[in-house]
Amino acid sequence: MSLVRVTPDGLYCEAGDFYIDPWRPVKTAVITHVHSDHARVGSGFYYATHGSVPLLQHRLGEINCEGKNYGEKFKVGNTWVSLHSAGHILGSAQVRIEHKEDVWVLSGDYKRTFDPSCEPFEVVPCDTFVSEATFALPIYKWQTGAVTAKHLYDWWQSEPERPSIVFCYALGKAQRILAELTAYTDRTVYVHGAVHNLTEIYRAQKISMLPTRLVTDAHKDHDFKGDLILAPPSGHRSPWMKRFKDPQTAFASGWMQVRGARRRKGYEKGFVLSDHADWNELNLTITQTGAKTVYLTHGKTDVLERYLKEKGLTVKLFETDYEDSGEPT
């Protein structure tokens, strides 16, 4: 029997009697990271990394949760479990499960590109590796965050008479931008309320970022000319935008790699900045784990499946409930 299998409630490890990122309430949940499609309310008990716990509590409220250090082994049922950095956002983890002589690693969402706002990815050897496939097409190949941040900074400075608004996901992407920009400036950045509280949790964990201020805390006569503002995509074309006169707008996401995506979403500029692995990183990671069996989840699985099978790997699919979160990546 497979150590982990798909059930109506989520990915289930029967030997340990727990679920990984369940999409329905369960007795015991092991959480890879705190994006809303992976961390959902209602479970009886949660395991997560220490870095994830404050974010988890902020999003889910009062929960029964135990934080773990990276690499710390703990017994759950008849298995040994440990959490290892996924490099996705602050506190993100891969879940290593050991049962008898079988070792599985469920990666959650992950990236290999350096990110000053979170811990770097760790390669974890295993027999079976469960990998996301969000950007599993050869067209997706990222530049470094530092290069993208310099492009963003130059764009910001190019229109000193206009507010510059970058729309990005409030958890992970906004904080990465704030951290990457410290290489080019020390100016205060204005943020939407959805970004503010999460950014303060990052600061409490000693992540170095640009100083920020709530948009709503600005003086009523402040015109935001020359300012950079970070906001979630929900703020675009909403009444919140009325306070900014003639802003230039941009969207930061891996989807900006595709020609035409920016125009379809109605932004002036697109910055290719993803918190997921690109095509090369996916293949590098799968190779480095040494896994002979690979399960692919949510994303562009068909091309990667074919490619891995040609390399002699056993490839299977997990149908998960992570695809419909609506979160920019």
KEKE-3310 file (N, C-alpha, C; in steps of 0.2 Angstrom, whole numbers, plus 5000, padded with zeros to 4 digits):
npx = (5004:5002:5012:5007:4991:4978:4963:4945:4947:4960:4978:4983:4991:4991:4999:5003:4992:4988:4986:4992:4992:4977:4962:4949:4942:4951:4957:4971:4983:4997:5006:5012:5014:5008:4999:4982:4976:4983:4983:4970:4956:4949:4953:4958:4971:4987:5003:5017:5030:5041:5042:5031:5020:5016:5010:5001:4992:4988:4980:4971:4966:4962:4970:4974:4990:5007:5023:5038:5056:5066:5071:5069:5065:5050:5038:5024:5010:5014:5025:5040:5042:5048:5052:5057:5066:5057:5059:5049:5040:5041:5044:5040:5039:5045:5038:5045:5043:5045:5044:5046:5057:5054:5055:5047:5045:5036:5034:5026:5023:5037:5053:5069:5077:5086:5080:5079:5069:5065:5069:5082:5080:5080:5088:5081:5085:5076:5065:5052:5046:5035:5030:5026:5019:5017:5023:5028:5033:5044:5045:5045:5057:5066:5074:5086:5080:5086:5089:5077:5071:5079:5075:5061:5064:5070:5059:5050:5057:5056:5045:5043:5032:5021:5011:5017:5011:5012:5005:5003:5004:4999:5005:5021:5025:5024:5033:5045:5048:5049:5061:5070:5072:5080:5093:5094:5088:5082:5070:5054:5040:5023:5009:4995:4982:4980:4992:5000:4999:5004:5017:5022:5023:5033:5043:5044:5051:5063:5066:5074:5068:5062:5057:5039:5023:5006:4994:4983:4987:4993:4994:4979:4981:4991:4999:5005:5014:5028:5029:5031:5019:5012:5001:4987:4980:4966:4964:4965:4957:4947:4937:4947:4957:4954:4961:4973:4981:4982:4990:5004:5004:5008:5011:5016:5022:5024:5017:5018:5028:5022:5018:5007:4999:5000:4993:4980:4976:4976:4986:5000:5013:5023:5031:5042:5041:5042:5036:5038:5046:5055:5055:5068:5072:5063:5066:5080:5078:5071:5080:5090:5085:5086:5075:5066:5052:5040:5028:5017:5008:4996:4996:5005:5006:5007:5017:5029:5027:5029:5042:5049:5046:5053:5066:5067:5060:5047:5032:5018:5002:4994:4978:4974:4967:4971:4972:4962:4964:4965:4976:4989:5005)
npy = (4994:5011:5024:5037:5043:5049:5056:5060:5070:5075:5073:5058:5050:5034:5026:5035:5041:5054:5070:5079:5096:5096:5098:5098:5098:5089:5076:5077:5088:5091:5104:5112:5125:5142:5148:5150:5140:5129:5129:5127:5131:5122:5110:5097:5097:5104:5102:5112:5122:5132:5145:5146:5146:5158:5165:5156:5156:5169:5169:5158:5159:5155:5140:5123:5120:5114:5119:5116:5113:5115:5100:5093:5077:5069:5059:5052:5043:5028:5032:5042:5059:5074:5091:5101:5114:5123:5134:5142:5152:5162:5151:5140:5122:5106:5090:5076:5059:5044:5027:5012:5006:5014:5030:5045:5061:5075:5089:5101:5118:5125:5133:5137:5148:5161:5170:5183:5184:5172:5155:5145:5133:5115:5101:5085:5069:5054:5040:5042:5056:5069:5081:5098:5106:5118:5128:5120:5120:5122:5135:5143:5150:5158:5174:5180:5185:5197:5204:5206:5214:5225:5229:5233:5243:5253:5255:5261:5273:5279:5287:5299:5308:5301:5290:5273:5258:5242:5226:5212:5195:5195:5188:5183:5186:5200:5203:5198:5207:5218:5215:5212:5224:5231:5232:5242:5254:5264:5269:5272:5262:5262:5252:5241:5237:5223:5218:5224:5218:5205:5208:5214:5202:5195:5205:5203:5191:5194:5197:5206:5221:5234:5250:5251:5259:5260:5264:5270:5277:5288:5306:5316:5325:5320:5315:5304:5305:5299:5288:5271:5258:5244:5231:5219:5209:5210:5224:5230:5240:5243:5252:5257:5261:5275:5285:5287:5297:5296:5284:5273:5256:5239:5221:5208:5192:5175:5172:5182:5179:5174:5180:5193:5191:5201:5212:5206:5206:5220:5228:5240:5236:5221:5211:5197:5187:5174:5163:5150:5135:5135:5128:5122:5121:5113:5100:5099:5097:5086:5076:5078:5073:5059:5051:5037:5036:5047:5058:5070:5085:5098:5109:5111:5096:5087:5089:5088:5076:5067:5070:5066:5052:5048:5049:5038:5037:5032:5039:5046:5053:5065:5070:5085:5097:5110:5119:5129:5141:5154:5162:5173:5168)
npz = (5000:4996:5005:5006:5001:4991:4997:5000:5009:5009:5007:5013:5026:5031:5040:5049:5053:5049:5040:5026:5022:5022:5014:5019:5036:5048:5060:5063:5056:5045:5041:5026:5022:5024:5014:5008:5002:5006:5020:5030:5040:5054:5057:5070:5076:5073:5065:5062:5055:5066:5061:5053:5062:5069:5058:5054:5065:5064:5052:5054:5067:5084:5087:5089:5090:5086:5085:5075:5074:5059:5052:5064:5070:5073:5081:5074:5075:5068:5061:5057:5057:5049:5046:5032:5025:5012:5004:4999:5005:5020:5033:5026:5022:5017:5019:5027:5028:5036:5036:5042:5030:5021:5013:5011:5003:5003:4995:4995:4990:4982:4979:4971:4969:4976:4990:5000:5010:5016:5022:5014:5001:5005:4999:5000:5002:4996:4993:4987:4979:4981:4970:4967:4951:4946:4937:4927:4913:4899:4895:4907:4915:4927:4931:4943:4959:4963:4951:4945:4955:4953:4941:4944:4954:4945:4937:4946:4949:4937:4935:4943:4946:4948:4957:4961:4959:4964:4962:4971:4979:4995:5006:5007:4993:4993:5004:5000:4989:4997:5004:4994:4988:4997:4993:4985:4990:5004:5006:5012:5010:5005:5010:5007:5018:5019:5017:5027:5041:5039:5035:5047:5055:5048:5051:5065:5065:5062:5049:5036:5029:5018:5026:5031:5028:5032:5019:5023:5034:5029:5028:5025:5014:5007:4992:4986:4976:4967:4976:4981:4981:4988:4985:4987:4973:4974:4976:4964:4953:4962:4974:4983:4975:4972:4979:4973:4961:4944:4944:4940:4936:4941:4940:4949:4947:4943:4932:4923:4914:4903:4887:4885:4896:4905:4899:4898:4911:4914:4918:4918:4918:4919:4931:4932:4944:4954:4967:4966:4959:4944:4927:4925:4939:4945:4938:4942:4956:4957:4952:4961:4973:4972:4970:4964:4961:4957:4961:4954:4957:4957:4944:4928:4923:4913:4903:4910:4916:4905:4901:4912:4913:4901:4906:4913:4926:4937:4936:4944:4947:4958:4962:4968:4979:4977:4966:4964:4971:4968:4970:4966:4959)
capx = (5000:5006:5012:5002:4986:4973:4956:4941:4949:4967:4983:4983:4996:4988:5003:5004:4985:4988:4985:4997:4988:4971:4957:4944:4944:4953:4960:4978:4986:5004:5005:5018:5015:5002:4994:4976:4974:4986:4982:4963:4953:4944:4957:4959:4978:4991:5010:5020:5037:5040:5041:5024:5015:5012:5006:4995:4988:4985:4975:4966:4963:4964:4970:4979:4996:5014:5029:5044:5062:5068:5075:5068:5061:5045:5034:5016:5007:5019:5030:5044:5041:5052:5050:5063:5064:5055:5061:5043:5039:5044:5042:5037:5042:5044:5037:5048:5039:5049:5040:5050:5062:5052:5055:5043:5045:5030:5037:5022:5026:5044:5058:5076:5080:5088:5075:5081:5064:5064:5075:5083:5077:5085:5087:5080:5085:5070:5063:5047:5046:5029:5032:5021:5021:5014:5026:5031:5034:5051:5045:5046:5064:5067:5080:5086:5076:5089:5089:5070:5070:5082:5070:5056:5066:5071:5052:5047:5060:5055:5039:5043:5026:5015:5012:5019:5008:5014:5000:5006:5001:5000:5009:5027:5028:5025:5038:5050:5049:5052:5067:5075:5073:5084:5099:5094:5085:5080:5064:5048:5035:5016:5006:4988:4980:4981:5000:5003:4999:5008:5024:5024:5024:5040:5048:5045:5055:5070:5067:5076:5064:5061:5052:5033:5018:4999:4991:4977:4990:4996:4990:4974:4983:4997:4997:5008:5018:5035:5029:5029:5013:5011:4994:4985:4977:4959:4964:4965:4950:4942:4936:4953:4962:4952:4965:4979:4979:4986:4996:5007:5002:5012:5009:5022:5020:5027:5013:5020:5032:5018:5016:5000:4996:4999:4988:4974:4975:4975:4992:5004:5019:5023:5037:5042:5044:5038:5038:5038:5051:5054:5056:5075:5073:5059:5070:5086:5076:5069:5086:5094:5082:5087:5069:5064:5045:5038:5021:5016:5002:4993:5000:5006:5009:5007:5024:5034:5026:5032:5049:5052:5046:5058:5072:5066:5057:5040:5028:5011:4998:4990:4973:4973:4962:4975:4972:4957:4965:4965:4982:4994:5011)
capy = (5000:5018:5027:5043:5042:5054:5054:5066:5076:5077:5068:5055:5045:5030:5023:5040:5044:5062:5073:5084:5101:5094:5103:5098:5097:5082:5076:5079:5091:5093:5110:5114:5133:5146:5150:5148:5133:5123:5129:5128:5131:5117:5103:5097:5098:5106:5103:5117:5125:5138:5151:5146:5146:5165:5166:5151:5159:5175:5167:5153:5161:5150:5133:5119:5119:5113:5121:5111:5116:5112:5094:5089:5071:5068:5053:5053:5036:5023:5036:5048:5065:5080:5097:5104:5121:5123:5140:5145:5158:5161:5145:5134:5116:5100:5085:5070:5054:5038:5022:5006:5008:5018:5037:5050:5068:5079:5096:5107:5123:5126:5136:5136:5154:5164:5174:5185:5184:5166:5151:5142:5126:5110:5095:5079:5062:5050:5035:5044:5063:5072:5088:5103:5107:5125:5131:5114:5120:5124:5143:5146:5151:5164:5177:5180:5191:5204:5207:5208:5219:5231:5232:5236:5249:5257:5257:5265:5279:5282:5291:5303:5312:5297:5284:5267:5253:5235:5222:5205:5192:5199:5184:5180:5190:5207:5203:5197:5213:5223:5212:5212:5231:5234:5232:5248:5260:5263:5273:5269:5259:5261:5246:5240:5234:5216:5217:5226:5214:5200:5211:5214:5196:5194:5209:5200:5185:5197:5198:5213:5224:5241:5252:5252:5263:5259:5269:5274:5282:5294:5312:5316:5329:5316:5314:5298:5306:5296:5283:5264:5256:5237:5229:5213:5210:5212:5231:5233:5243:5244:5259:5258:5265:5281:5289:5288:5301:5294:5279:5268:5250:5233:5215:5204:5185:5171:5171:5187:5176:5173:5186:5195:5190:5208:5216:5203:5208:5227:5232:5243:5233:5215:5208:5190:5186:5169:5159:5143:5132:5135:5121:5119:5120:5106:5095:5098:5095:5079:5073:5078:5069:5052:5047:5033:5037:5054:5060:5077:5088:5104:5113:5108:5090:5082:5089:5086:5068:5064:5071:5062:5045:5047:5048:5031:5037:5030:5045:5046:5060:5066:5075:5088:5103:5116:5122:5134:5146:5161:5166:5174:5165)
capz = (5000:4996:5011:5006:4996:4990:5000:4999:5014:5007:5006:5020:5028:5035:5045:5054:5054:5048:5033:5024:5019:5020:5011:5024:5043:5050:5066:5063:5050:5045:5036:5023:5022:5026:5009:5010:4999:5009:5027:5031:5046:5056:5060:5077:5078:5067:5065:5057:5057:5071:5057:5051:5068:5069:5052:5054:5070:5061:5047:5056:5073:5089:5084:5093:5085:5088:5080:5075:5070:5053:5053:5070:5069:5079:5080:5073:5074:5067:5057:5060:5052:5050:5041:5029:5021:5005:5001:4996:5009:5027:5037:5022:5023:5014:5024:5026:5031:5036:5039:5041:5026:5015:5014:5006:5004:5000:4994:4995:4985:4983:4974:4972:4968:4982:4992:5007:5015:5019:5022:5007:5000:5006:4996:5005:4998:4997:4988:4983:4980:4978:4968:4963:4944:4944:4931:4924:4906:4898:4895:4913:4918:4931:4933:4950:4962:4963:4944:4945:4960:4950:4936:4948:4956:4940:4934:4951:4949:4930:4935:4949:4947:4948:4962:4958:4963:4962:4965:4972:4984:5002:5010:5003:4987:4995:5009:4996:4986:5002:5006:4988:4987:5002:4990:4981:4993:5011:5006:5015:5005:5007:5009:5009:5025:5019:5017:5033:5047:5038:5035:5054:5057:5046:5055:5071:5064:5060:5041:5035:5024:5018:5031:5027:5031:5029:5015:5027:5039:5026:5029:5020:5009:5004:4985:4984:4970:4968:4981:4979:4985:4987:4987:4984:4967:4975:4976:4958:4950:4967:4977:4986:4970:4971:4982:4969:4955:4939:4946:4935:4939:4939:4943:4950:4947:4938:4926:4919:4909:4897:4883:4884:4902:4908:4895:4899:4918:4914:4921:4913:4918:4923:4933:4932:4951:4957:4973:4964:4955:4937:4924:4927:4946:4946:4936:4946:4962:4957:4951:4967:4978:4970:4970:4959:4960:4958:4961:4952:4959:4954:4939:4922:4925:4907:4900:4915:4917:4899:4902:4918:4911:4896:4909:4917:4932:4938:4937:4945:4948:4964:4961:4974:4979:4978:4960:4963:4977:4965:4973:4961:4960)
cpx = (5004:5006:5008:4997:4981:4966:4952:4943:4956:4971:4984:4988:4993:4992:5004:4997:4985:4987:4990:4992:4981:4966:4950:4946:4946:4956:4967:4981:4993:5004:5012:5020:5008:4997:4988:4973:4978:4985:4974:4961:4949:4947:4958:4966:4982:4998:5012:5027:5036:5039:5034:5019:5012:5008:5000:4990:4984:4979:4970:4963:4966:4964:4975:4985:5003:5019:5035:5050:5063:5073:5074:5063:5056:5040:5027:5014:5013:5025:5034:5043:5046:5050:5057:5061:5062:5057:5055:5042:5042:5040:5040:5042:5040:5042:5040:5045:5043:5045:5043:5056:5060:5052:5052:5045:5040:5033:5033:5023:5033:5048:5065:5080:5081:5082:5077:5075:5062:5070:5076:5081:5083:5083:5086:5080:5079:5069:5057:5046:5039:5031:5026:5023:5017:5017:5030:5031:5041:5051:5047:5053:5065:5074:5080:5081:5079:5089:5082:5068:5073:5078:5064:5058:5067:5064:5049:5050:5059:5050:5038:5036:5020:5016:5013:5016:5009:5009:5003:5003:5003:5005:5015:5029:5029:5032:5045:5053:5052:5059:5072:5077:5078:5091:5099:5091:5084:5073:5058:5043:5028:5013:4999:4987:4981:4988:5003:5004:5004:5016:5026:5026:5031:5045:5049:5050:5062:5071:5069:5072:5064:5056:5045:5028:5011:4997:4987:4980:4993:4991:4985:4976:4989:4995:5000:5013:5025:5035:5028:5024:5013:5004:4992:4981:4969:4959:4963:4958:4945:4942:4943:4958:4960:4957:4971:4977:4984:4992:4998:5006:5006:5009:5015:5020:5024:5024:5015:5025:5029:5016:5009:4996:4995:4993:4981:4972:4974:4980:4997:5011:5019:5030:5037:5045:5039:5041:5038:5044:5050:5055:5063:5075:5069:5063:5076:5084:5075:5075:5090:5092:5084:5081:5068:5057:5044:5031:5020:5009:5001:4998:5000:5009:5010:5014:5029:5034:5030:5039:5052:5052:5051:5065:5072:5063:5050:5037:5021:5008:4994:4985:4972:4968:4966:4975:4968:4958:4964:4971:4987:5001:5017)
cpy = (5006:5021:5033:5042:5048:5052:5061:5072:5078:5071:5065:5050:5040:5027:5028:5043:5051:5064:5078:5090:5099:5100:5103:5097:5090:5082:5079:5082:5093:5098:5112:5122:5136:5149:5147:5142:5127:5123:5131:5127:5124:5111:5103:5099:5099:5105:5108:5119:5131:5144:5151:5148:5153:5167:5162:5154:5165:5174:5163:5155:5156:5143:5129:5117:5118:5115:5117:5115:5112:5106:5090:5083:5071:5062:5054:5046:5031:5026:5040:5053:5070:5085:5100:5109:5120:5129:5144:5152:5157:5155:5139:5128:5111:5095:5078:5065:5047:5033:5015:5008:5012:5026:5041:5057:5072:5087:5102:5111:5124:5130:5136:5143:5158:5169:5176:5185:5178:5161:5147:5135:5121:5104:5089:5073:5058:5045:5038:5052:5065:5080:5092:5103:5113:5128:5126:5114:5124:5132:5146:5145:5157:5167:5178:5186:5197:5207:5209:5214:5226:5234:5235:5242:5254:5260:5262:5272:5283:5287:5295:5307:5308:5292:5278:5261:5246:5230:5215:5202:5194:5195:5181:5184:5197:5208:5202:5203:5218:5221:5213:5220:5235:5235:5239:5255:5259:5267:5269:5268:5259:5255:5246:5237:5226:5214:5219:5221:5208:5202:5211:5208:5194:5198:5206:5194:5188:5197:5205:5216:5231:5243:5253:5256:5261:5265:5273:5278:5288:5300:5313:5320:5325:5314:5307:5299:5303:5290:5276:5262:5248:5235:5223:5214:5212:5220:5234:5234:5242:5251:5262:5262:5272:5287:5291:5291:5298:5289:5275:5261:5244:5227:5211:5196:5181:5170:5177:5185:5175:5179:5187:5194:5197:5212:5213:5205:5216:5231:5235:5239:5226:5213:5201:5188:5180:5166:5152:5141:5133:5128:5118:5117:5113:5100:5093:5095:5088:5074:5072:5074:5062:5048:5043:5034:5044:5055:5068:5079:5095:5108:5110:5102:5086:5083:5086:5078:5065:5064:5066:5054:5043:5046:5042:5031:5035:5037:5044:5053:5059:5071:5078:5094:5109:5121:5129:5139:5153:5165:5167:5171:5168)
cpz = (5000:5003:5012:5000:4996:4993:4999:5004:5013:5007:5013:5020:5033:5041:5050:5056:5054:5041:5032:5020:5017:5018:5015:5031:5044:5057:5067:5056:5050:5039:5033:5023:5023:5021:5010:5007:5002:5017:5028:5038:5048:5059:5067:5080:5072:5069:5060:5059:5062:5067:5054:5056:5068:5064:5052:5059:5068:5056:5050:5063:5079:5087:5089:5088:5089:5083:5081:5072:5064:5055:5059:5068:5075:5076:5079:5071:5073:5062:5060:5054:5054:5044:5039:5025:5014:5001:4997:4999:5016:5031:5033:5023:5018:5020:5022:5030:5031:5040:5037:5036:5020:5017:5009:5008:5000:5000:4996:4989:4987:4978:4976:4972:4975:4984:4999:5012:5018:5019:5015:5007:5002:5002:5001:5001:5000:4992:4984:4984:4977:4977:4965:4956:4942:4938:4927:4916:4904:4897:4901:4916:4921:4931:4941:4953:4962:4957:4943:4949:4957:4945:4939:4951:4951:4937:4939:4950:4942:4930:4941:4951:4948:4954:4958:4962:4960:4966:4965:4978:4991:5006:5005:4998:4990:5000:5005:4992:4991:5004:5000:4987:4992:4999:4986:4984:5000:5012:5009:5009:5008:5006:5011:5015:5025:5019:5024:5039:5045:5038:5042:5057:5055:5050:5062:5071:5061:5053:5040:5028:5024:5024:5027:5032:5028:5025:5019:5032:5036:5028:5023:5014:5005:4997:4982:4978:4971:4973:4978:4984:4983:4990:4984:4977:4968:4975:4970:4955:4956:4970:4980:4982:4970:4974:4979:4963:4950:4940:4940:4939:4936:4943:4944:4951:4941:4931:4921:4913:4902:4893:4883:4891:4906:4905:4897:4906:4919:4918:4916:4912:4921:4925:4935:4939:4954:4963:4972:4960:4948:4934:4926:4934:4948:4944:4940:4953:4962:4956:4957:4973:4978:4970:4964:4957:4961:4957:4959:4955:4956:4950:4932:4922:4918:4904:4904:4916:4911:4899:4907:4916:4906:4900:4914:4924:4932:4940:4938:4947:4954:4962:4967:4973:4980:4972:4960:4969:4974:4967:4967:4963:4957)
residu = (MET:SER:LEU:VAL:ARG:VAL:THR:PRO:ASP:GLY:LEU:TYR:CYS:GLU:ALA:GLY:ASP:PHE:TYR:ILE:ASP:PRO:TRP:ARG:PRO:VAL:LYS:THR:ALA:VAL:ILE:THR:HIS:VAL:HIS:SER:ASP:HIS:ALA:ARG:VAL:GLY:SER:GLY:PHE:TYR:TYR:ALA:THR:HIS:GLY:SER:VAL:PRO:LEU:LEU:GLN:HIS:ARG:LEU:GLY:GLU:ILE:ASN:CYS:GLU:GLY:LYS:ASN:TYR:GLY:GLU:LYS:PHE:LYS:VAL:GLY:ASN:THR:TRP:VAL:SER:LEU:HIS:SER:ALA:GLY:HIS:ILE:LEU:GLY:SER:ALA:GLN:VAL:ARG:ILE:GLU:HIS:LYS:GLU:ASP:VAL:TRP:VAL:LEU:SER:GLY:ASP:TYR:LYS:ARG:THR:PHE:ASP:PRO:SER:CYS:GLU:PRO:PHE:GLU:VAL:VAL:PRO:CYS:ASP:THR:PHE:VAL:SER:GLU:ALA:THR:PHE:ALA:LEU:PRO:ILE:TYR:LYS:TRP:GLN:THR:GLY:ALA:VAL:THR:ALA:LYS:HIS:LEU:TYR:ASP:TRP:TRP:GLN:SER:GLU:PRO:GLU:ARG:PRO:SER:ILE:VAL:PHE:CYS:TYR:ALA:LEU:GLY:LYS:ALA:GLN:ARG:ILE:LEU:ALA:GLU:LEU:THR:ALA:TYR:THR:ASP:ARG:THR:VAL:TYR:VAL:HIS:GLY:ALA:VAL:HIS:ASN:LEU:THR:GLU:ILE:TYR:ARG:ALA:GLN:LYS:ILE:SER:MET:LEU:PRO:THR:ARG:LEU:VAL:THR:ASP:ALA:HIS:LYS:ASP:HIS:ASP:PHE:LYS:GLY:ASP:LEU:ILE:LEU:ALA:PRO:PRO:SER:GLY:HIS:ARG:SER:PRO:TRP:MET:LYS:ARG:PHE:LYS:ASP:PRO:GLN:THR:ALA:PHE:ALA:SER:GLY:TRP:MET:GLN:VAL:ARG:GLY:ALA:ARG:ARG:ARG:LYS:GLY:TYR:GLU:LYS:GLY:PHE:VAL:LEU:SER:ASP:HIS:ALA:ASP:TRP:ASN:GLU:LEU:ASN:LEU:THR:ILE:THR:GLN:THR:GLY:ALA:LYS:THR:VAL:TYR:LEU:THR:HIS:GLY:LYS:THR:ASP:VAL:LEU:GLU:ARG:TYR:LEU:LYS:GLU:LYS:GLY:LEU:THR:VAL:LYS:LEU:PHE:GLU:THR:ASP:TYR:GLU:ASP:SER:GLY:GLU:PRO:THR)
# end
